Amino acid sequence: MSILILPSARDDLADGFAFYERQEAGVGDYFLESLFSDIESLRIYAGIHPKQFGYHRLLSKRFPYAVFYDQEGKTARIWAVLDCRSDPDAIRERLASLRKK
């Protein structure tokens, strides 16, 4: 299984990095390392995660974030990496807007 991180998800990862780096120097790097480790697990486990709002949702092991992805052939496409503490309606709207692009 190959993994494609779409620009929308790359922006989310950059935002998460900036947020955690503002909290304490170095935590942003740990955030990215952790999320990329979670994303890398999709090479083996893509498709087993429950769907929410039309996407598979992989929960991060170390941070309150969810990776929203779908599968196209043998590729897991990462659409968004969102903070689970966000309003569910805002998450739903964000994911719906990605489908329209």
C-alpha positions in Angstrom: 0.0 0.0 0.0 1.3 3.4 -0.9 0.5 6.6 1.0 -0.3 10.0 -0.5 -0.5 12.9 1.8 -2.6 15.5 0.0 -1.9 19.3 0.4 -4.8 19.8 2.7 -3.4 17.2 5.2 0.1 18.7 4.8 -1.3 22.1 5.9 -3.0 20.4 8.9 0.3 18.8 9.9 2.1 22.2 9.6 -0.6 23.8 11.7 -0.3 21.1 14.4 3.5 21.5 14.4 3.2 25.2 14.9 0.7 24.9 17.7 2.8 22.4 19.7 6.0 24.2 19.0 4.5 27.3 20.5 3.8 25.3 23.7 7.4 24.2 24.1 10.4 24.0 21.7 10.8 20.5 20.3 7.2 19.3 20.9 6.3 20.2 17.4 9.0 17.8 16.1 7.7 15.1 18.4 4.1 15.8 17.1 5.3 15.3 13.5 7.3 12.1 14.3 4.3 10.6 16.1 1.8 11.5 13.4 4.1 10.2 10.6 4.5 7.0 12.5 0.7 6.6 12.7 0.4 7.4 9.0 3.1 4.9 8.1 1.0 2.2 9.8 -1.5 2.6 6.9 0.9 0.6 4.7 -0.3 -2.4 6.6 -3.6 -1.4 8.2 -5.3 0.9 5.6 -9.0 0.2 5.4 -9.5 -1.4 8.8 -10.4 1.9 10.6 -14.0 2.8 11.1 -15.5 5.4 8.8 -16.6 8.8 10.0 -18.0 11.6 7.8 -17.2 9.5 4.7 -13.6 8.8 5.5 -11.7 6.2 7.4 -10.5 7.7 10.7 -7.2 6.6 12.2 -6.7 7.9 15.7 -3.2 9.0 16.7 -1.6 7.1 19.5 0.1 10.0 21.2 -1.9 13.2 20.3 -5.6 14.0 20.2 -5.6 14.0 16.4 -7.3 11.9 13.8 -6.1 11.1 10.3 -8.9 11.0 7.8 -8.2 9.0 4.6 -9.7 7.0 1.8 -8.4 4.3 -0.5 -8.0 4.4 -4.2 -6.7 1.2 -5.5 -3.5 0.4 -3.6 -3.1 4.0 -2.3 -4.2 5.4 1.0 -5.0 9.1 0.4 -4.7 11.3 3.5 -7.2 14.1 3.2 -7.0 15.7 6.7 -5.2 15.5 10.0 -7.6 17.1 12.5 -7.6 17.9 16.2 -10.3 15.6 17.9 -11.0 18.4 20.4 -12.6 20.4 17.6 -16.4 20.8 17.2 -17.7 17.7 15.4 -19.8 19.9 13.1 -16.7 21.9 12.1 -14.9 18.6 11.3 -17.8 17.4 9.3 -17.9 20.7 7.3 -14.2 20.7 6.7 -14.3 17.1 5.4 -17.3 17.8 3.2 -15.5 20.8 1.7 -12.5 18.6 0.7 -14.8 16.3 -1.3 -15.9 19.3 -3.4 -12.4 20.2 -4.5 
